[in-house]
Every structure is written in C-alpha cells, then in structure tokens.
Amino acid sequence: MTTEQATRRYFQIFIPSMVGYLAGTLATIWAADHMDLPPFALYGLAGVPIFAMLCMFWGHWRFINEIDEFLRTIQIKAVLFGIASVLVVATGWGTLEMLADAPKLQVFWLLPIFWTSYSAAAGVLTKRAGGF
Amino acid sequence: MKNRLKALRAERNWSQAVLGAKLDVSRQTINAIEAGRYDPSLPLAFKIARLFGQAIEDIFDDEARVMQGARRRE
C-alpha cells in the first residue's frame, strides 16, 4: 500500500470520528445543561464521543501499520511526544493541585493536549525528513 | 550509515519518488536513507540490493568497515 493510500484511508476514519467526537461532546454538554435527563441517559450520550475516540485511535493504529518503516518511526516518535506531553501536564498539574491548591484541570482536556502536541511533533519531524 | 543510493539512483536517472515507488516506500524514506539520517531495515536493504543487482555491502557501508579500510591502507 502506498503512503497516499494509507493517508487517504486514515482520513476516511479520522474526519468522521473527529466530527462524531465534537458533535457527541457538544450534544452531551447541551443535554446536561438544558435537559433533565436521568444519569444513565447522560452516560449513554457521553458514550458517543468515547466511541468516536476509540475509532480515531484505531484509525491511527491502522495508519501506523500501513505506512512504510521510516514514516512509521516519525509517527511513533510523534505519538510518544504526545503521550509524554499528556503525562507531564497531567502529573505536573496534579502535583500543583495536590500541593499548591492550583485550580482543577478537567481531565477532558487531555485528549486535545495529546492531539495538539502529537500534531506539532509530527509536523516538525516530517518537515525535517524532507517535507510532506 | 554511508551508502551509494544517490549515485546508483542518479546513474539510472530516477527521481526519489520513482525509486520510492519501485521499492514501495515514500520519497521521504529515500531522502532520509540517502542523507544518512535513516538506516533501512534488513528487508528493505535486501530489496534495494536486489533492485540494483548488487550486494548489500556494496551499497551500504557502516563506520566499522570504513575504519577497517582506513586501517588497512595505513
């Protein structure tokens, strides 16, 4: 499989998953604020973005398996950078919350932190490797 | 790892994209191997050697072999 085919297949999963994630998140927030839903219904609604997240990561896993070995090293490094960023922010902020009464950081933000740091690392590493 | 990939490719007038297509890898991968920023896996090295009809060690040269050659010349 060529890189172009793998990339196309990746975006075919990633874009609908991201749309599902955002729509599911916004719908859950709206329902929690405006509707008097029982807790199990809210849990059910919150399952939509969770499912979308799983699809996103499954698509990424497949993408990493389908691209060639050099591009795979770039992706793995970028994912590691994303995970490290999440761990540093979560543990660092958690320490501040525990020891210094810092305001609470919702763990909801860990996924956006992951995608932002992963994307930045993937962009820099790909550019260094000779562009897209 | 030093290699002769760029020279071999130039002899055949192939672009990095063309060589990448023949080896089923991306242009970036060819670029990284030629620049010595990435050492290919053994299966890819074999594929490259087969494509150019040469032995792996005639295309790729590790530092140890370079040093050995220099010592022999001394």
Backbone of each chain as ProteinMPNN parsed JSONL, in Angstrom:
{"seq_chain_A": "MTTEQATRRYFQIFIPSMVGYLAGTLATIWAADHMDLPPFALYGLAGVPIFAMLCMFWGHWRFINEIDEFLRTIQIKAVLFGIASVLVVATGWGTLEMLADAPKLQVFWLLPIFWTSYSAAAGVLTKRAGGF", "coords_chain_A": {"N_chain_A": [[0.837, -1.199, 0.0], [0.526, 2.236, -0.828], [1.869, 5.311, 0.583], [0.139, 7.402, 0.134], [-2.318, 6.13, -0.261], [-2.627, 4.946, 2.271], [-2.765, 7.241, 3.818], [-5.084, 8.394, 2.831], [-6.947, 6.459, 3.614], [-6.673, 6.73, 6.346], [-7.636, 9.346, 6.859], [-10.236, 8.949, 6.082], [-11.284, 7.627, 8.219], [-10.509, 9.217, 10.372], [-11.601, 11.863, 10.029], [-14.546, 11.618, 10.034], [-14.675, 10.5, 12.615], [-13.644, 12.528, 14.226], [-15.555, 14.502, 13.796], [-17.773, 13.191, 14.87], [-16.883, 12.987, 17.496], [-16.711, 15.7, 18.309], [-19.384, 16.505, 17.86], [-20.743, 14.725, 19.542], [-19.656, 15.446, 22.014], [-20.461, 18.145, 22.254], [-23.225, 17.771, 22.151], [-23.653, 16.295, 24.474], [-22.845, 18.108, 26.445], [-24.73, 20.131, 25.979], [-27.117, 18.73, 26.492], [-26.767, 18.094, 29.173], [-26.921, 20.613, 30.286], [-29.384, 21.686, 29.443], [-31.436, 19.769, 29.425], [-33.437, 17.539, 31.3], [-32.199, 14.947, 31.887], [-32.013, 11.494, 32.909], [-29.278, 10.054, 34.841], [-28.221, 7.687, 33.58], [-28.901, 8.074, 30.922], [-27.413, 10.3, 30.247], [-24.866, 9.222, 30.562], [-24.988, 7.398, 28.521], [-25.157, 9.098, 26.295], [-22.712, 10.378, 26.53], [-21.198, 8.31, 25.776], [-20.997, 8.439, 23.033], [-18.95, 10.365, 22.12], [-16.856, 8.958, 23.299], [-16.799, 6.527, 21.934], [-16.216, 7.553, 19.42], [-13.645, 8.475, 19.893], [-12.281, 6.061, 20.275], [-12.503, 5.034, 17.711], [-10.946, 6.915, 16.34], [-8.378, 6.393, 17.396], [-8.073, 3.766, 16.631], [-8.02, 4.075, 13.858], [-5.661, 5.497, 13.647], [-3.831, 3.644, 14.586], [-4.037, 1.702, 12.573], [-3.143, 3.246, 10.424], [-0.459, 3.703, 11.157], [0.487, 1.125, 10.922], [0.241, 0.729, 8.214], [1.843, 2.485, 6.78], [5.193, 3.181, 5.453], [8.383, 1.976, 6.799], [10.134, 4.095, 7.641], [8.493, 6.366, 7.82], [6.852, 5.371, 9.732], [8.5, 5.405, 11.982], [8.621, 8.119, 12.42], [5.935, 8.685, 13.033], [5.653, 7.152, 15.364], [7.467, 8.376, 17.077], [6.253, 10.896, 17.23], [3.788, 10.25, 18.406], [4.734, 9.307, 20.843], [5.765, 11.696, 21.837], [3.4, 13.101, 22.113], [2.089, 11.533, 24.077], [3.908, 11.825, 26.172], [3.649, 14.555, 26.606], [1.007, 14.692, 27.539], [1.261, 13.177, 29.903], [3.114, 14.72, 31.336], [1.748, 17.169, 31.619], [-0.59, 16.279, 32.956], [0.404, 14.989, 35.289], [2.062, 16.98, 36.283], [0.275, 19.143, 36.653], [-1.466, 17.911, 38.365], [0.137, 17.565, 40.589], [0.491, 20.215, 41.296], [-2.15, 20.838, 41.928], [-2.507, 19.187, 44.12], [-0.533, 19.957, 45.952], [-0.315, 22.714, 45.913], [-2.731, 23.946, 45.779], [-3.755, 24.548, 43.235], [-6.029, 25.605, 40.59], [-8.664, 23.332, 39.532], [-7.944, 21.102, 36.879], [-9.756, 19.901, 34.225], [-9.863, 16.503, 33.304], [-10.78, 16.046, 30.825], [-9.457, 17.65, 29.008], [-7.191, 16.344, 28.298], [-7.127, 14.819, 25.933], [-7.332, 16.785, 23.783], [-4.861, 18.003, 24.384], [-3.12, 15.929, 23.815], [-3.547, 15.532, 20.99], [-2.815, 18.026, 19.999], [-0.077, 18.305, 20.765], [0.97, 15.998, 19.608], [0.426, 16.501, 16.868], [2.003, 18.772, 16.429], [4.574, 17.727, 16.862], [4.636, 15.709, 14.889], [4.445, 17.282, 12.593], [6.84, 18.832, 12.712], [8.815, 16.79, 12.672], [8.239, 15.536, 10.23], [8.706, 17.602, 8.442], [11.418, 17.972, 8.847], [12.274, 15.636, 7.775], [12.151, 16.0, 5.117], [9.879, 17.108, 4.107], [6.304, 17.09, 3.255]], "CA_chain_A": [[0.0, 0.0, 0.0], [1.332, 3.455, -0.871], [1.632, 6.261, 1.676], [-1.048, 8.197, -0.227], [-3.494, 5.284, 0.025], [-2.738, 4.811, 3.731], [-3.198, 8.542, 4.35], [-6.498, 8.549, 2.466], [-7.719, 5.559, 4.492], [-6.61, 7.3, 7.697], [-8.562, 10.478, 6.959], [-11.604, 8.434, 5.948], [-11.715, 7.263, 9.572], [-10.244, 10.296, 11.319], [-12.5, 13.026, 9.901], [-15.875, 11.323, 10.636], [-14.53, 10.275, 14.059], [-13.477, 13.831, 14.879], [-16.876, 15.15, 13.733], [-18.582, 12.47, 15.866], [-16.38, 13.355, 18.824], [-17.128, 17.074, 18.615], [-20.854, 16.545, 17.939], [-21.12, 13.989, 20.754], [-19.259, 16.245, 23.18], [-21.347, 19.315, 22.337], [-24.588, 17.289, 22.467], [-23.67, 15.896, 25.891], [-22.803, 19.347, 27.239], [-26.026, 20.804, 25.822], [-28.138, 17.93, 27.183], [-26.548, 18.22, 30.621], [-27.312, 21.961, 30.703], [-30.751, 22.084, 29.068], [-32.437, 18.709, 29.519], [-33.448, 16.871, 32.606], [-32.022, 13.531, 31.562], [-31.508, 10.656, 34.004], [-27.824, 9.847, 34.691], [-27.828, 6.646, 32.608], [-29.045, 8.63, 29.575], [-26.241, 11.159, 30.036], [-23.735, 8.311, 30.357], [-25.154, 6.856, 27.167], [-24.819, 10.162, 25.349], [-21.256, 10.587, 26.629], [-20.568, 7.17, 25.088], [-20.783, 8.767, 21.607], [-17.564, 10.829, 21.899], [-15.887, 7.922, 23.708], [-16.717, 5.612, 20.803], [-15.517, 8.271, 18.344], [-12.227, 8.484, 20.265], [-11.752, 4.726, 20.009], [-12.369, 4.933, 16.245], [-9.795, 7.756, 15.985], [-7.121, 5.713, 17.722], [-7.983, 2.571, 15.79], [-7.594, 4.574, 12.55], [-4.252, 5.877, 13.756], [-3.093, 2.374, 14.72], [-4.021, 1.116, 11.228], [-2.285, 4.105, 9.608], [0.933, 3.434, 11.521], [0.832, -0.199, 10.392], [0.184, 0.687, 6.753], [2.863, 3.328, 6.126], [6.487, 2.497, 5.399], [9.112, 1.904, 8.074], [10.696, 5.373, 8.075], [7.374, 7.218, 8.241], [6.361, 4.776, 10.991], [9.334, 5.897, 13.099], [8.19, 9.512, 12.666], [4.644, 8.629, 13.728], [5.823, 6.619, 16.725], [8.109, 9.446, 17.866], [5.256, 11.953, 17.462], [2.822, 9.729, 19.391], [5.434, 9.311, 22.144], [5.813, 13.088, 22.288], [2.036, 13.431, 22.559], [1.83, 10.848, 25.354], [4.761, 12.463, 27.181], [3.051, 15.857, 26.928], [-0.174, 14.425, 28.376], [1.708, 12.748, 31.235], [3.758, 15.852, 32.029], [0.707, 18.137, 32.007], [-1.487, 15.67, 33.948], [1.106, 14.776, 36.561], [2.536, 18.279, 36.774], [-0.859, 19.92, 37.171], [-1.974, 17.16, 39.522], [1.014, 17.896, 41.722], [0.156, 21.587, 41.702], [-3.462, 20.784, 42.59], [-2.377, 18.487, 45.408], [0.37, 20.617, 46.898], [-0.321, 24.184, 45.886], [-4.111, 24.424, 45.605], [-3.992, 25.095, 41.884], [-7.414, 25.316, 40.16], [-8.808, 21.982, 38.976], [-7.895, 20.932, 35.419], [-10.59, 18.761, 33.831], [-9.106, 15.525, 32.516], [-11.32, 16.142, 29.469], [-8.517, 18.373, 28.148], [-6.001, 15.54, 27.973], [-7.151, 14.416, 24.512], [-6.849, 17.907, 22.955], [-3.417, 18.207, 24.616], [-2.429, 14.874, 23.072], [-3.594, 15.766, 19.544], [-2.052, 19.239, 19.678], [1.366, 18.056, 20.862], [1.298, 14.986, 18.59], [0.426, 17.145, 15.551], [3.179, 19.654, 16.331], [5.764, 16.868, 16.718], [4.575, 15.041, 13.577], [4.746, 18.309, 11.591], [8.271, 19.178, 12.761], [9.604, 15.626, 12.252], [8.016, 15.303, 8.795], [9.384, 18.688, 7.723], [12.847, 17.678, 8.931], [12.543, 14.457, 6.939], [12.104, 16.34, 3.692], [8.571, 17.642, 3.731], [5.127, 16.221, 3.219]], "C_chain_A": [[0.876, 1.255, 0.0], [0.97, 4.36, 0.324], [0.349, 7.055, 1.424], [-2.326, 7.405, 0.089], [-3.725, 5.167, 1.532], [-3.259, 6.106, 4.351], [-4.681, 8.764, 4.062], [-7.38, 7.7, 3.391], [-7.772, 6.112, 5.918], [-7.636, 8.432, 7.848], [-10.021, 10.054, 6.793], [-12.162, 7.996, 7.302], [-11.631, 8.475, 10.5], [-11.271, 11.429, 11.247], [-13.901, 12.718, 10.455], [-15.785, 11.102, 12.154], [-14.43, 11.599, 14.806], [-14.807, 14.584, 14.895], [-17.799, 14.518, 14.792], [-18.196, 12.846, 17.292], [-16.874, 14.749, 19.224], [-18.648, 17.161, 18.786], [-21.326, 15.861, 19.231], [-20.816, 14.782, 22.017], [-20.218, 17.427, 23.367], [-22.766, 18.894, 22.721], [-24.702, 16.915, 23.949], [-23.678, 17.13, 26.797], [-24.168, 20.05, 27.197], [-27.109, 20.061, 26.601], [-28.007, 18.06, 28.702], [-27.048, 19.571, 31.137], [-28.808, 22.255, 30.511], [-31.815, 21.009, 29.245], [-32.334, 18.025, 30.872], [-33.336, 15.348, 32.394], [-31.581, 12.736, 32.791], [-30.018, 10.34, 33.769], [-27.448, 8.801, 33.647], [-27.926, 7.159, 31.177], [-27.852, 9.54, 29.243], [-24.987, 10.312, 29.794], [-23.774, 7.748, 28.94], [-24.748, 7.852, 26.106], [-23.306, 10.412, 25.335], [-20.497, 9.428, 25.97], [-20.269, 7.462, 23.621], [-19.366, 9.307, 21.38], [-16.518, 9.785, 22.304], [-15.691, 6.915, 22.559], [-15.944, 6.262, 19.645], [-14.01, 8.301, 18.611], [-11.574, 7.143, 19.951], [-11.54, 4.528, 18.504], [-11.14, 5.707, 15.767], [-8.495, 6.999, 16.204], [-6.957, 4.421, 16.926], [-7.495, 2.96, 14.391], [-6.111, 4.914, 12.546], [-3.368, 4.622, 13.821], [-2.932, 1.736, 13.333], [-3.085, 1.9, 10.32], [-0.808, 3.805, 9.875], [1.385, 2.076, 10.974], [0.932, -0.213, 8.869], [1.264, 1.523, 6.059], [4.214, 2.622, 6.167], [7.283, 2.712, 6.692], [9.666, 3.247, 8.561], [9.595, 6.31, 8.586], [6.775, 6.688, 9.552], [7.191, 5.277, 12.183], [8.94, 7.337, 13.449], [6.89, 9.514, 13.474], [4.813, 8.158, 15.174], [6.48, 7.669, 17.637], [7.09, 10.531, 18.215], [4.22, 11.508, 18.502], [3.462, 9.721, 20.789], [5.51, 10.724, 22.715], [4.454, 13.516, 22.827], [1.734, 12.804, 23.914], [2.647, 11.498, 26.475], [4.171, 13.811, 27.597], [1.853, 15.678, 27.864], [0.262, 14.058, 29.803], [2.324, 13.893, 32.026], [2.7, 16.845, 32.514], [-0.153, 17.542, 33.129], [-0.804, 15.527, 35.304], [1.56, 16.102, 37.162], [1.398, 19.075, 37.391], [-1.458, 19.24, 38.404], [-1.157, 17.456, 40.773], [0.695, 19.293, 42.249], [-1.19, 21.637, 42.431], [-3.335, 20.24, 44.005], [-1.588, 19.319, 46.426], [0.223, 22.128, 46.961], [-1.708, 24.766, 45.645], [-4.369, 25.084, 44.254], [-5.439, 24.78, 41.487], [-7.484, 23.97, 39.448], [-8.752, 21.996, 37.442], [-8.72, 19.701, 35.07], [-9.773, 17.798, 32.982], [-9.616, 15.453, 31.071], [-10.29, 16.738, 28.51], [-7.301, 17.545, 27.742], [-5.973, 15.126, 26.499], [-6.738, 15.581, 23.604], [-5.351, 18.17, 23.151], [-2.628, 17.164, 23.821], [-2.384, 15.211, 21.588], [-2.784, 16.992, 19.162], [-0.557, 18.951, 19.69], [1.809, 17.012, 19.831], [1.415, 15.65, 17.216], [1.649, 18.034, 15.368], [4.432, 18.807, 16.093], [5.784, 16.207, 15.345], [4.938, 16.035, 12.469], [6.232, 18.623, 11.537], [9.112, 18.011, 12.223], [9.451, 15.355, 10.754], [8.737, 16.361, 7.971], [10.888, 18.422, 7.691], [13.239, 16.518, 8.004], [12.409, 14.753, 5.456], [10.732, 16.745, 3.211], [7.484, 16.601, 3.627], [4.987, 15.533, 1.858]], "O_chain_A": [[1.856, 1.33, 0.742], [-0.067, 4.199, 0.969], [-0.418, 7.345, 2.342], [-3.286, 7.947, 0.636], [-4.854, 5.272, 2.011], [-4.073, 6.087, 5.274], [-5.433, 9.248, 4.909], [-8.412, 8.157, 3.882], [-8.782, 5.979, 6.609], [-8.395, 8.479, 8.815], [-10.929, 10.714, 7.298], [-13.376, 7.995, 7.504], [-12.532, 8.735, 11.296], [-11.754, 11.9, 12.277], [-14.404, 13.486, 11.274], [-16.699, 11.469, 12.892], [-15.035, 11.783, 15.862], [-15.147, 15.228, 15.887], [-18.509, 15.221, 15.511], [-19.046, 13.003, 18.169], [-17.385, 14.949, 20.325], [-19.144, 17.796, 19.717], [-22.208, 16.37, 19.922], [-21.603, 14.796, 22.964], [-20.717, 17.681, 24.463], [-23.429, 19.565, 23.512], [-25.716, 17.185, 24.592], [-24.414, 17.19, 27.782], [-24.688, 20.499, 28.218], [-27.921, 20.681, 27.287], [-29.004, 18.126, 29.42], [-27.534, 19.676, 32.263], [-29.418, 22.972, 31.304], [-33.004, 21.325, 29.215], [-31.268, 17.958, 31.484], [-34.259, 14.589, 32.688], [-30.846, 13.26, 33.628], [-29.553, 10.359, 32.629], [-26.48, 8.982, 32.909], [-27.151, 6.75, 30.312], [-27.352, 9.548, 28.118], [-24.159, 10.634, 28.942], [-22.753, 7.637, 28.26], [-24.077, 7.502, 25.135], [-22.705, 10.627, 24.283], [-19.315, 9.547, 25.65], [-19.401, 6.825, 23.023], [-18.642, 8.774, 20.539], [-15.432, 9.731, 21.728], [-14.569, 6.509, 22.258], [-15.131, 5.616, 18.983], [-13.202, 8.171, 17.691], [-10.46, 7.089, 19.429], [-10.548, 3.941, 18.074], [-10.388, 5.237, 14.913], [-7.626, 6.96, 15.333], [-5.84, 4.03, 16.587], [-6.662, 2.268, 13.805], [-5.4, 4.655, 11.575], [-2.309, 4.555, 13.197], [-1.845, 1.29, 12.964], [-2.327, 1.318, 9.543], [-0.011, 3.669, 8.946], [2.548, 1.911, 10.605], [1.619, -1.058, 8.295], [1.566, 1.299, 4.887], [4.368, 1.596, 6.829], [6.91, 3.511, 7.55], [9.668, 3.511, 9.764], [9.735, 6.954, 9.626], [6.261, 7.453, 10.368], [6.65, 5.539, 13.258], [8.927, 7.722, 14.618], [6.755, 10.239, 14.46], [4.193, 8.699, 16.089], [6.105, 7.829, 18.799], [7.059, 11.027, 19.342], [3.826, 12.289, 19.369], [2.825, 10.076, 21.781], [5.342, 10.929, 23.917], [4.358, 14.195, 23.849], [1.187, 13.463, 24.798], [2.149, 11.698, 27.583], [4.185, 14.17, 28.775], [1.699, 16.407, 28.844], [-0.293, 14.56, 30.78], [2.093, 14.027, 33.227], [2.737, 17.303, 33.656], [-0.419, 18.207, 34.13], [-1.364, 15.897, 36.335], [1.461, 16.326, 38.368], [1.52, 19.612, 38.492], [-1.895, 19.896, 39.349], [-1.699, 17.581, 41.871], [0.634, 19.528, 43.455], [-1.358, 22.367, 43.407], [-3.949, 20.739, 44.949], [-1.937, 19.374, 47.605], [0.595, 22.75, 47.956], [-1.841, 25.951, 45.341], [-5.113, 26.06, 44.158], [-6.019, 23.811, 41.978], [-6.511, 23.518, 38.844], [-9.425, 22.797, 36.794], [-8.44, 18.6, 35.543], [-9.075, 18.212, 32.056], [-8.964, 14.872, 30.203], [-10.253, 16.374, 27.334], [-6.479, 17.99, 26.941], [-4.905, 15.087, 25.888], [-5.882, 15.399, 22.738], [-4.652, 18.518, 22.2], [-1.596, 17.476, 23.227], [-1.314, 15.185, 20.98], [-2.134, 17.005, 18.116], [0.155, 19.303, 18.75], [2.888, 17.126, 19.251], [2.372, 15.403, 16.483], [2.259, 18.056, 14.299], [5.251, 19.126, 15.231], [6.832, 16.15, 14.702], [5.645, 15.686, 11.524], [6.823, 18.676, 10.458], [10.016, 18.219, 11.414], [10.417, 14.987, 10.086], [9.313, 16.056, 6.927], [11.548, 18.613, 6.67], [14.369, 16.435, 7.523], [12.539, 13.852, 4.628], [10.464, 16.722, 2.009], [7.694, 15.412, 3.869], [4.05, 14.763, 1.649]]}, "seq_chain_B": "MKNRLKALRAERNWSQAVLGAKLDVSRQTINAIEAGRYDPSLPLAFKIARLFGQAIEDIFDDEARVMQGARRRE", "coords_chain_B": {"N_chain_B": [[24.642, 5.561, 8.529], [26.817, 5.205, 5.783], [26.066, 5.368, 2.264], [25.565, 4.322, -1.189], [23.336, 5.016, -2.517], [22.241, 7.345, -3.666], [23.99, 7.849, -5.791], [23.656, 5.529, -7.303], [21.008, 5.771, -7.988], [21.089, 8.123, -9.472], [22.592, 7.296, -11.65], [20.731, 5.904, -13.053], [18.937, 7.777, -13.673], [16.69, 8.207, -12.075], [14.115, 9.638, -10.159], [13.709, 10.519, -6.654], [11.133, 9.901, -5.952], [10.395, 8.065, -7.909], [12.182, 5.946, -7.406], [11.32, 5.364, -4.843], [8.737, 4.44, -5.391], [9.343, 2.105, -6.795], [10.423, 0.64, -4.753], [8.409, 0.507, -3.021], [8.138, 2.374, -0.973], [8.062, 5.625, 0.67], [8.87, 8.875, -0.798], [10.104, 10.459, 1.078], [11.348, 8.564, 2.671], [13.345, 7.539, 0.997], [14.827, 9.851, 0.678], [15.707, 10.27, 3.332], [17.289, 7.979, 3.731], [19.279, 8.312, 1.778], [20.467, 10.636, 2.719], [21.635, 9.714, 4.948], [20.309, 9.804, 7.293], [18.65, 7.876, 8.121], [18.734, 4.431, 8.679], [18.002, 1.705, 6.696], [15.729, -1.075, 7.268], [16.616, -4.578, 7.454], [15.067, -6.185, 5.58], [14.32, -4.128, 3.749], [16.807, -3.197, 2.925], [17.746, -5.456, 1.588], [15.902, -5.503, -0.48], [16.572, -3.17, -1.831], [19.165, -3.814, -2.608], [18.655, -5.967, -4.313], [17.171, -4.67, -6.3], [19.091, -3.03, -7.495], [20.852, -4.913, -8.276], [23.072, -5.613, -6.781], [25.344, -6.457, -4.038], [24.434, -6.119, -0.578], [26.469, -4.988, 1.019], [27.914, -3.644, -0.875], [26.488, -1.47, -1.384], [25.737, -0.287, 1.025], [27.674, 1.031, 3.682], [29.033, 0.543, 6.68], [30.307, 2.328, 9.585], [32.302, 0.834, 10.879], [33.39, -0.743, 8.882], [34.398, 1.193, 7.221], [36.364, 2.253, 8.873], [37.979, 0.004, 9.124], [38.932, -0.287, 6.535], [40.428, 2.056, 6.327], [42.367, 1.568, 8.229], [43.615, -0.58, 7.063], [44.745, 0.609, 4.855], [46.707, 2.14, 6.008]], "CA_chain_B": [[25.386, 4.636, 7.676], [27.052, 5.768, 4.438], [25.571, 4.476, 1.21], [25.721, 4.8, -2.568], [21.997, 5.006, -3.11], [22.033, 8.535, -4.501], [24.764, 7.654, -7.018], [23.017, 4.46, -8.081], [19.755, 6.33, -8.5], [21.444, 9.11, -10.496], [23.036, 6.544, -12.843], [19.538, 5.439, -13.785], [18.066, 8.949, -13.9], [15.437, 8.036, -11.341], [13.882, 10.608, -9.068], [13.482, 9.844, -5.361], [9.758, 9.379, -5.974], [10.389, 6.861, -8.766], [12.84, 4.866, -6.656], [10.403, 5.018, -3.745], [7.638, 3.624, -5.946], [9.888, 0.779, -7.12], [10.712, -0.081, -3.503], [7.179, 0.531, -2.221], [8.308, 3.259, 0.193], [7.801, 7.024, 0.313], [10.012, 9.705, -1.222], [10.802, 10.899, 2.304], [12.191, 7.464, 3.146], [14.528, 7.519, 0.125], [15.578, 11.059, 1.04], [16.35, 10.05, 4.637], [18.348, 6.965, 3.581], [20.375, 8.928, 1.017], [21.132, 11.643, 3.563], [22.254, 9.015, 6.088], [19.554, 10.085, 8.525], [17.888, 6.684, 8.482], [19.268, 3.156, 8.19], [16.844, 0.851, 6.393], [15.654, -2.407, 7.886], [17.259, -5.602, 6.636], [14.272, -6.493, 4.388], [14.38, -3.034, 2.765], [18.169, -3.195, 2.382], [17.787, -6.55, 0.611], [15.085, -5.079, -1.617], [17.384, -2.175, -2.549], [20.281, -4.544, -3.225], [18.11, -6.757, -5.434], [16.767, -3.752, -7.368], [20.281, -2.554, -8.206], [21.653, -6.076, -8.663], [24.366, -5.583, -6.066], [25.303, -6.978, -2.671], [24.119, -5.06, 0.398], [27.692, -4.304, 1.474], [28.422, -2.79, -1.95], [25.66, -0.248, -1.386], [25.813, 0.31, 2.367], [28.985, 0.91, 4.304], [28.958, 1.023, 8.071], [31.515, 3.007, 10.066], [33.317, -0.157, 11.232], [34.03, -1.175, 7.647], [35.16, 2.352, 6.754], [37.55, 2.325, 9.738], [38.807, -1.154, 8.784], [39.566, 0.048, 5.276], [41.42, 3.098, 6.594], [43.472, 0.918, 8.955], [44.338, -1.429, 6.1], [45.53, 1.487, 3.976], [47.832, 2.731, 6.764]], "C_chain_B": [[25.559, 5.247, 6.277], [26.51, 4.804, 3.388], [25.709, 5.137, -0.158], [24.379, 4.924, -3.283], [21.775, 6.171, -4.077], [22.751, 8.369, -5.847], [24.105, 6.604, -7.902], [21.731, 4.962, -8.739], [20.043, 7.291, -9.66], [21.875, 8.419, -11.788], [21.846, 6.131, -13.713], [18.54, 6.563, -14.076], [16.701, 8.806, -13.225], [15.301, 9.158, -10.316], [13.687, 9.809, -7.763], [12.097, 9.211, -5.344], [9.681, 8.086, -6.786], [11.026, 5.688, -8.016], [11.942, 4.399, -5.497], [9.273, 4.117, -4.224], [8.122, 2.215, -6.268], [10.121, -0.056, -5.868], [9.489, -0.14, -2.581], [7.368, 1.291, -0.892], [8.105, 4.7, -0.274], [9.075, 7.726, -0.152], [10.827, 10.16, -0.009], [11.76, 9.828, 2.817], [13.476, 7.395, 2.318], [15.438, 8.69, 0.482], [16.358, 10.839, 2.339], [17.479, 9.026, 4.538], [19.548, 7.587, 2.862], [21.174, 9.913, 1.868], [21.815, 10.997, 4.778], [21.543, 9.277, 7.4], [18.769, 8.865, 8.991], [18.548, 5.448, 7.86], [18.093, 2.22, 7.926], [16.889, -0.469, 7.144], [16.339, -3.407, 6.95], [16.401, -5.975, 5.418], [14.334, -5.398, 3.319], [15.768, -2.969, 2.128], [18.313, -4.298, 1.327], [17.042, -6.162, -0.661], [15.878, -4.092, -2.497], [18.501, -2.887, -3.311], [19.794, -5.33, -4.448], [17.754, -5.855, -6.618], [17.974, -3.291, -8.188], [21.213, -3.695, -8.615], [23.024, -6.089, -8.014], [24.211, -6.177, -4.685], [25.03, -5.808, -1.715], [25.374, -4.269, 0.776], [28.33, -3.451, 0.372], [27.627, -1.481, -2.025], [25.775, 0.479, -0.051], [27.165, 0.034, 2.994], [28.9, 1.427, 5.73], [30.315, 1.592, 8.504], [32.641, 2.019, 10.328], [34.101, -0.568, 9.991], [34.902, -0.045, 7.081], [36.467, 2.446, 7.531], [38.534, 1.207, 9.379], [39.618, -0.863, 7.518], [40.68, 1.061, 5.476], [42.637, 2.497, 7.279], [44.321, 0.088, 7.993], [45.239, -0.57, 5.194], [46.778, 2.034, 4.675], [49.085, 1.857, 6.776]], "O_chain_B": [[24.606, 5.733, 5.669], [26.494, 3.59, 3.589], [25.937, 6.342, -0.268], [24.316, 4.935, -4.512], [21.202, 6.006, -5.154], [22.205, 8.699, -6.9], [24.013, 6.779, -9.117], [21.416, 4.623, -9.88], [19.355, 7.284, -10.681], [21.567, 8.888, -12.884], [21.949, 6.026, -14.935], [17.467, 6.344, -14.637], [15.684, 9.244, -13.763], [16.281, 9.564, -9.69], [13.524, 8.59, -7.784], [11.905, 8.126, -4.796], [8.994, 7.138, -6.404], [10.483, 4.584, -7.993], [11.827, 3.205, -5.219], [8.899, 3.157, -3.551], [7.402, 1.242, -6.043], [10.033, -1.284, -5.897], [9.526, -0.749, -1.511], [6.837, 0.906, 0.15], [7.99, 4.96, -1.472], [10.19, 7.25, 0.064], [12.055, 10.238, -0.055], [12.838, 10.133, 3.329], [14.563, 7.216, 2.867], [16.657, 8.542, 0.577], [17.536, 11.186, 2.426], [18.513, 9.182, 5.188], [20.691, 7.411, 3.284], [22.395, 10.008, 1.751], [22.497, 11.679, 5.543], [22.078, 9.016, 8.477], [18.281, 8.827, 10.121], [18.873, 5.431, 6.673], [17.282, 1.967, 8.818], [17.945, -0.916, 7.593], [16.604, -3.098, 5.788], [16.94, -6.076, 4.315], [14.395, -5.697, 2.126], [15.891, -2.715, 0.929], [18.939, -4.084, 0.288], [17.487, -6.452, -1.771], [15.855, -4.172, -3.725], [18.753, -2.612, -4.484], [20.453, -5.347, -5.488], [17.991, -6.204, -7.775], [17.898, -3.176, -9.411], [22.25, -3.457, -9.234], [24.009, -6.518, -8.615], [23.095, -6.38, -4.207], [25.357, -4.659, -2.013], [25.347, -3.041, 0.846], [29.195, -2.623, 0.658], [28.056, -0.515, -2.656], [25.894, 1.704, -0.005], [27.725, -1.053, 2.854], [28.715, 2.624, 5.952], [31.335, 1.356, 7.856], [33.802, 2.311, 10.04], [35.321, -0.722, 10.039], [35.982, -0.282, 6.541], [37.531, 2.683, 6.96], [39.746, 1.416, 9.334], [40.812, -1.15, 7.44], [41.748, 0.947, 4.874], [43.778, 2.846, 6.975], [45.549, 0.051, 8.082], [46.341, -0.975, 4.824], [47.775, 2.352, 4.027], [50.095, 2.234, 7.372]]}, "name": "protein", "num_of_chains": 2, "seq": "MTTEQATRRYFQIFIPSMVGYLAGTLATIWAADHMDLPPFALYGLAGVPIFAMLCMFWGHWRFINEIDEFLRTIQIKAVLFGIASVLVVATGWGTLEMLADAPKLQVFWLLPIFWTSYSAAAGVLTKRAGGFMKNRLKALRAERNWSQAVLGAKLDVSRQTINAIEAGRYDPSLPLAFKIARLFGQAIEDIFDDEARVMQGARRRE"}
